[in-house]
Amino acid sequence: MCNCGSTKAPGVGPFATGRELVEFVLKAHGGAIAVSSVPNGGLPATCQGCSAYFRLNTFVQACPKCGGIHAVSPPRATDPSAIQFAGADFQLP
C-alpha cells in the first residue's frame, strides 16, 4: 500500500474537499486510482451540481445528466457523504 493516505489531516490529500480532492484523486498513482472501481459496487450519489441520482462506480466520475465531476478517495470509499464535487466549471484533463 502507498503512503498517499497516511495522513488524516483535514483538507490534505485524500481528506481534502471539493476540487482539491478531485484533483488529488486524478493524480494519485499516475491516474490509475481515478479509473479504478469503487469497492462493493460503488456508492450511491446525488450530483452536487444538478441533484440527479447516480452511482459512483469509479473513484472519479462525471454525473451522467450534467457532466459534473465527482470523486471519493480510497480511504473514504465506503462513505457516500465523502463524495466531493469539483465545481460546475471543472473539466477532466
One Martini backbone bead per residue (centre of mass of N, CA, C, O) as a GRO file, in nm:
protein
   93
    1MET     BB    1   0.100   0.033   0.016
    2CYS     BB    2   0.067   0.355   0.026
    3ASN     BB    3   0.113   0.706   0.152
    4CYS     BB    4  -0.138   0.888   0.056
    5GLY     BB    5  -0.316   0.797   0.336
    6SER     BB    6  -0.138   0.864   0.608
    7THR     BB    7  -0.315   1.108   0.646
    8LYS     BB    8  -0.575   1.286   0.860
    9ALA     BB    9  -0.572   1.561   0.754
   10PRO     BB   10  -0.752   1.813   0.699
   11GLY     BB   11  -0.735   1.911   0.358
   12VAL     BB   12  -0.554   1.651   0.283
   13GLY     BB   13  -0.552   1.482   0.025
   14PRO     BB   14  -0.788   1.237   0.097
   15PHE     BB   15  -0.913   1.495   0.293
   16ALA     BB   16  -1.011   1.669   0.099
   17THR     BB   17  -1.197   1.918  -0.081
   18GLY     BB   18  -1.340   1.922  -0.359
   19ARG     BB   19  -1.128   1.997  -0.604
   20GLU     BB   20  -0.880   1.892  -0.447
   21LEU     BB   21  -0.971   1.598  -0.438
   22VAL     BB   22  -1.006   1.546  -0.736
   23GLU     BB   23  -0.710   1.612  -0.812
   24PHE     BB   24  -0.578   1.402  -0.634
   25VAL     BB   25  -0.710   1.148  -0.759
   26LEU     BB   26  -0.619   1.197  -1.053
   27LYS     BB   27  -0.297   1.175  -0.964
   28ALA     BB   28  -0.300   0.915  -0.835
   29HIS     BB   29  -0.097   0.689  -0.957
   30GLY     BB   30  -0.110   0.822  -1.250
   31GLY     BB   31  -0.450   0.776  -1.255
   32ALA     BB   32  -0.543   0.485  -1.159
   33ILE     BB   33  -0.757   0.547  -0.943
   34ALA     BB   34  -0.979   0.704  -1.100
   35VAL     BB   35  -1.049   0.423  -1.283
   36SER     BB   36  -1.125   0.274  -1.045
   37SER     BB   37  -1.310   0.074  -0.858
   38VAL     BB   38  -1.547   0.085  -0.637
   39PRO     BB   39  -1.622  -0.079  -0.385
   40ASN     BB   40  -1.914  -0.261  -0.364
   41GLY     BB   41  -2.048  -0.120  -0.634
   42GLY     BB   42  -2.032   0.148  -0.507
   43LEU     BB   43  -2.195   0.475  -0.476
   44PRO     BB   44  -2.430   0.663  -0.370
   45ALA     BB   45  -2.546   0.957  -0.558
   46THR     BB   46  -2.561   1.318  -0.557
   47CYS     BB   47  -2.556   1.571  -0.742
   48GLN     BB   48  -2.395   1.890  -0.680
   49GLY     BB   49  -2.527   2.033  -0.944
   50CYS     BB   50  -2.837   1.874  -1.024
   51SER     BB   51  -2.949   1.623  -0.827
   52ALA     BB   52  -2.878   1.364  -0.946
   53TYR     BB   53  -2.892   1.029  -0.959
   54PHE     BB   54  -2.609   0.806  -0.884
   55ARG     BB   55  -2.329   0.591  -0.946
   56LEU     BB   56  -2.019   0.553  -0.800
   57ASN     BB   57  -1.783   0.346  -0.972
   58THR     BB   58  -1.555   0.553  -0.964
   59PHE     BB   59  -1.335   0.774  -0.817
   60VAL     BB   60  -1.392   0.919  -1.098
   61GLN     BB   61  -1.696   1.101  -1.197
   62ALA     BB   62  -1.958   1.166  -1.402
   63CYS     BB   63  -2.246   1.296  -1.447
   64PRO     BB   64  -2.494   1.179  -1.664
   65LYS     BB   65  -2.649   1.460  -1.691
   66CYS     BB   66  -2.414   1.719  -1.649
   67GLY     BB   67  -2.090   1.633  -1.591
   68GLY     BB   68  -2.018   1.640  -1.310
   69ILE     BB   69  -1.742   1.617  -1.095
   70HIS     BB   70  -1.659   1.328  -0.900
   71ALA     BB   71  -1.520   1.217  -0.571
   72VAL     BB   72  -1.327   0.956  -0.407
   73SER     BB   73  -1.139   0.820  -0.163
   74PRO     BB   74  -1.018   0.525  -0.058
   75PRO     BB   75  -1.046   0.577   0.262
   76ARG     BB   76  -1.375   0.675   0.179
   77ALA     BB   77  -1.534   0.440  -0.006
   78THR     BB   78  -1.790   0.393   0.221
   79ASP     BB   79  -1.873   0.717   0.200
   80PRO     BB   80  -2.105   0.916   0.057
   81SER     BB   81  -2.027   1.191   0.215
   82ALA     BB   82  -1.724   1.197   0.067
   83ILE     BB   83  -1.825   1.314  -0.178
   84GLN     BB   84  -1.691   1.520  -0.434
   85PHE     BB   85  -1.696   1.846  -0.592
   86ALA     BB   86  -1.543   2.046  -0.850
   87GLY     BB   87  -1.744   2.196  -1.013
   88ALA     BB   88  -1.902   2.331  -1.288
   89ASP     BB   89  -1.608   2.419  -1.437
   90PHE     BB   90  -1.496   2.138  -1.449
   91GLN     BB   91  -1.238   1.961  -1.627
   92LEU     BB   92  -1.118   1.706  -1.774
   93PRO     BB   93  -0.801   1.622  -1.904
   0.00000   0.00000   0.00000
